[in-house]
Amino acid sequence: MNFFKNIVLTGCLLLALPACPIAAESPAATQPVVSGNAPLQEEMLSVTAGQLVEEEHLLAVLWVQRSAEFRGLCYQAYNLATMEVDKAVAKRKQKAKAAKNPESKKQSLLSERSQKRKNASQLTGERNVSASADSLRPLAVVLDIDDTIVCHALLQGHYITHPGSRSNSDAWTQWIQQMTPETLLPGAHDFLQYALAHDVKIFYVTGRGPQDREATLAFLQKAGLPLTDDAHLLMNDKSGSKMNHFNKIARRYDVICYLGDNAADFPINAKREETPVVYKKDTVKENKPDGNAQQIASADVKPNGQSQRIASAGTNAKQNLPPDVSGIKTKQNLPLDIPAMLQHDKNKKRNAIIDANKKSFGTKFILLPNPMYGDWEYNLAKGFRRLPAEQRIALRKAVLKSFAMKETT
């Protein structure tokens, strides 16, 4: 009898309790540890387009910051470059040894004079001198700086945690002034010192604007890298390409290899459709033989960090958006003409340029990994980095490929 009384009393007590969820475990056991910058779940429910466009970079930046594989690929790239230096130096020593042999030297001079007479009617005096002295040109290596020598993953992390900060150059300017030697990519310092020890000249050819020359030189020197002076640091020349610098170097030096993280870092005419430097009126030092200054400007090409709330788009906008992005509100509710925007996509052309030079990669051209940013994305549409965040998200989704999964019964 007491048993049934206990059941009735328990049921009455439960009915008297206020309606509330009952946790299976204590909050301390289930609450995730949240870092200072990590958004709470409630905040993620109201994410803005500006935040989302940066969140899409998260995995790429974390891979660079944390993965052992990224470090391994950097070491691999610089090991390949070291091997190329060894081969070039050994070849140069063989030539020097052969030149000491009287018979060998005599044959070399006869051959050289014969070739010089043969080409005299076709070549200018400058080109003749260059051709005859080809074997005497000093050895050199050519490197990009950003995400080739120094890693920008911390800057990219700032952009993710501070949406909209790409819209001006303040973060970039502070970053390049505050960088420490710890931001050097694995293997970079050792390779450059190795090249110097083997009498190989080093040229830093960067896409940075001339206004960043002072900060760039200061960092390279602070990091203990060799040959960090005006003669060996070549800045962006507003051409959208590094070919002018490459050609000047190749006329005077026997270039062993080029290192970079972008197709435009190699002498293959992969011109950048959207130059990474926007020039405004400012007097700075340029790479000119006469040392004359020119009116140019500071860089500000960071993507538009629009901060508009994600919401359902109007009917017209939905019709033009690709699958999975129809919920993104377009700026001023205007429809997106995705096909028209993608007509500017230059990646097919750039891929063809790489394919045409496939035998040089791993020897003459050494490519470092950088999934965080690059022309592979900027070439999707004209002025991609200045488009509203919603349009950049839509374009990314539009070009994404996937396999067609068969439905199972």
Residue pairs with C-beta under 8 A, 6 or more apart in sequence:
23 30
34 40
37 161
39 47
46 309
47 55
47 310
48 163
48 307
48 308
48 309
48 310
48 389
49 306
49 307
49 308
49 309
49 310
49 328
49 329
49 388
49 389
49 390
49 393
50 163
50 164
50 305
50 306
50 307
50 308
50 389
51 163
51 307
52 310
52 389
52 393
53 163
53 303
53 389
53 392
53 393
54 159
54 160
54 163
54 305
55 160
56 393
56 396
57 156
57 159
57 160
57 372
57 373
58 160
60 371
60 372
61 153
61 156
61 157
61 160
61 372
63 69
63 70
63 371
64 70
64 151
64 153
64 156
64 369
64 370
64 371
64 372
65 153
65 154
65 157
70 369
71 186
73 368
73 369
74 185
74 186
74 187
74 188
74 368
74 369
75 186
75 187
77 187
77 259
77 366
77 367
77 368
78 186
78 187
78 188
78 190
78 191
78 259
79 187
80 362
80 363
80 366
81 141
81 191
81 257
81 259
81 366
82 191
82 194
84 256
84 257
84 363
84 364
84 366
85 139
85 141
85 194
85 195
85 198
85 200
85 256
85 257
88 139
88 200
88 254
88 256
89 139
89 198
89 199
89 200
92 139
95 135
98 104
98 105
98 108
99 105
99 108
112 132
115 131
115 132
116 128
116 131
116 132
119 128
119 131
120 128
123 131
130 251
134 254
137 252
137 253
137 254
138 199
138 201
138 252
138 253
138 254
139 198
139 199
139 200
139 201
139 253
139 254
139 255
139 256
140 200
140 201
140 202
140 203
140 249
140 253
140 254
140 255
140 256
141 195
141 200
141 201
141 202
141 203
141 255
141 256
141 257
141 258
141 259
142 203
142 205
142 246
142 249
142 255
142 257
142 258
142 259
143 149
143 192
143 202
143 203
143 204
143 205
143 258
143 259
143 260
144 204
144 205
144 206
144 207
144 259
144 260
144 261
144 262
144 265
145 204
145 206
145 208
145 216
145 220
146 152
146 206
146 207
146 208
146 261
147 185
147 261
147 368
147 370
147 372
148 185
148 188
148 259
148 260
148 261
148 265
148 368
149 184
149 185
149 188
149 192
149 204
149 225
150 179
150 183
150 184
150 185
150 188
150 219
150 223
151 183
151 184
151 185
152 175
152 183
152 372
153 372
154 175
154 183
155 171
155 172
155 175
156 372
156 373
158 165
158 171
158 175
159 165
159 166
159 171
162 171
163 305
163 307
164 305
164 306
164 307
165 171
165 302
165 305
166 302
166 303
166 304
166 305
166 385
167 302
167 303
167 304
167 305
168 300
168 302
169 298
169 299
169 300
169 302
171 302
172 299
172 302
173 215
176 208
176 212
176 215
176 216
176 219
177 215
177 218
179 219
180 222
181 189
181 222
181 223
181 224
184 223
185 368
189 223
189 224
189 225
192 202
192 225
192 226
193 226
195 202
195 226
196 202
196 226
196 227
200 256
201 227
201 232
201 253
202 225
202 226
202 227
202 232
203 232
203 234
203 245
203 249
203 253
204 216
204 220
204 228
204 232
204 233
204 234
205 234
205 242
205 245
205 246
205 249
205 265
206 216
206 233
206 234
206 235
206 236
207 236
207 242
207 264
207 272
207 275
207 276
207 277
208 216
208 235
208 236
208 277
208 299
209 235
209 236
209 277
209 279
209 284
209 296
209 297
209 298
209 299
210 235
210 236
210 284
210 285
210 286
210 287
210 296
211 282
211 284
211 296
211 297
211 298
211 299
212 235
212 299
213 230
213 233
213 235
213 284
213 285
216 233
216 235
217 228
217 229
217 230
217 233
220 228
220 233
221 228
230 285
234 245
234 287
235 286
235 287
236 275
236 276
236 277
237 244
237 245
237 286
237 287
238 275
238 277
238 279
238 296
240 271
240 272
240 273
240 274
240 275
241 264
241 269
241 271
241 272
242 264
242 265
242 267
243 267
243 269
243 271
245 287
246 258
246 267
247 267
249 255
250 267
257 363
257 364
257 365
257 366
258 265
258 266
258 267
258 364
258 365
258 366
259 265
259 366
259 367
259 368
260 266
260 366
260 367
260 368
261 367
261 368
261 369
261 370
261 374
262 270
262 272
262 370
262 374
262 375
263 270
263 350
263 353
263 354
263 375
264 270
264 271
264 272
264 375
266 357
266 360
266 365
268 353
268 354
268 356
268 357
268 365
269 353
270 350
270 353
270 354
272 375
273 344
273 346
273 375
273 378
273 379
273 382
274 301
274 375
274 378
274 379
274 382
274 383
274 384
274 385
275 301
276 299
276 301
277 297
277 299
277 301
278 297
278 298
278 299
278 300
278 301
279 296
279 297
279 298
279 299
280 297
280 298
280 300
281 295
281 297
282 295
282 296
282 297
282 298
283 293
283 294
283 295
283 296
284 293
284 294
284 296
285 291
285 293
286 292
286 293
286 294
286 296
288 294
301 385
301 386
302 385
303 384
303 385
303 386
303 387
303 389
303 392
304 385
304 386
304 387
304 388
304 389
305 389
306 331
306 388
306 389
306 390
307 389
308 329
308 331
308 388
308 389
308 390
309 329
310 327
310 328
310 329
311 327
311 329
312 327
312 329
313 321
313 326
313 327
313 328
313 329
313 330
313 333
314 333
316 333
316 335
317 326
317 329
317 330
317 333
317 334
317 335
317 336
318 326
319 335
320 335
320 336
320 337
320 338
321 328
321 330
321 336
321 338
321 394
322 338
322 394
322 397
322 398
323 397
324 397
325 393
325 394
325 397
325 398
328 390
328 393
328 394
329 390
330 336
330 388
330 390
330 391
330 394
331 388
331 390
331 391
336 391
336 394
338 394
338 395
338 398
341 380
341 381
341 382
341 391
341 395
342 380
342 381
342 395
342 398
342 399
344 379
344 380
344 381
344 382
345 379
345 380
345 381
345 399
346 375
346 379
347 376
347 379
347 380
350 375
350 376
350 379
354 361
357 365
361 367
377 384
377 396
378 384
378 385
380 395
380 396
380 399
381 387
381 391
381 395
384 392
384 395
387 395
